[in-house]
Amino acid sequence: MVRRIAFFDLDGTILQGLSSEKSFFFHLIKQRHLGIWRLFKYWLSILKLLPKYKFRVFIKNKAYLVGFSEDEIKKLAEKFVTENLLKKIHPELIQKIEQHRASHDALILLTGTPYFIAEIFAKHLNIEHVEATHCVLEDNYFTEQEPAQSPFAEEKLTIAEKLCQQYQANIKDCVAYGNSIHDAILLSAVGCAIAVSPDRKLRKFAEKNGWEIV
């Protein structure tokens, strides 16, 4: 069955004005889960990846997770997100999600945040499909390898196009929500683009193209 898809970004869109991963990162430091060794590995990885990725280095660097088991991080993330971030979900986005659900649209959370955070929001909001950053595991432990998938800018569009094939949907019939100018690549491709609390560049771009602004 052909379905319309509604693509939702997380940070700054569903989640008001916050980076969920950055918040979790500083929580891990505050709770002393990130010791000197892990922070050293993290900053060393930044220096290693900086020439290749430049300003995107923080998207590709997940070395702060090295040595943690997947189960451990999932438990820490579940507790942190449940206690601190779920209450900061944008109320208008909850309404938008329910409107799409009532229209029988496919709901997809398409975000650059790690899957162990994104899946908690998806479960809370009853969003059926999550495409997030896939960190590399070895024997159930995180490695310092670059993520196998990190939805950002043009990669978000590539993933969205694959999902349209999977759901037998035309991307021009789909809806996408985003807050950053880096979301403009995906927003420009869909038939209905909605800018949520957009940054300055995206607001200007949205106004020029006549997009809805929440």
DATA-V367702 format. One record per run of one state. SS is the DSSP state (2 for helix, 1 for strand, 0 for the rest). FROM is the first residue (numbers start at 0). LEN is the number of residues. If there is no record, write none. Layout:
# DATA-V367702
ss=SS from=FROM len=LEN
ss=SS from=FROM len=LEN
This chain:
# DATA-V367702
ss=0 from=0 len=4
ss=1 from=4 len=4
ss=0 from=8 len=2
ss=1 from=10 len=1
ss=0 from=11 len=3
ss=1 from=14 len=1
ss=0 from=15 len=4
ss=2 from=19 len=11
ss=0 from=30 len=5
ss=2 from=35 len=25
ss=0 from=60 len=2
ss=2 from=62 len=3
ss=0 from=65 len=3
ss=1 from=68 len=1
ss=2 from=69 len=19
ss=1 from=88 len=1
ss=0 from=89 len=1
ss=2 from=90 len=12
ss=0 from=102 len=3
ss=1 from=105 len=9
ss=2 from=114 len=11
ss=0 from=125 len=3
ss=1 from=128 len=6
ss=0 from=134 len=2
ss=1 from=136 len=2
ss=0 from=138 len=2
ss=1 from=140 len=2
ss=0 from=142 len=6
ss=1 from=148 len=1
ss=0 from=149 len=4
ss=2 from=153 len=14
ss=0 from=167 len=3
ss=2 from=170 len=3
ss=0 from=173 len=1
ss=1 from=174 len=4
ss=0 from=178 len=2
ss=2 from=180 len=9
ss=0 from=189 len=2
ss=1 from=191 len=4
ss=0 from=195 len=4
ss=2 from=199 len=10
ss=0 from=209 len=2
ss=1 from=211 len=2
ss=0 from=213 len=1
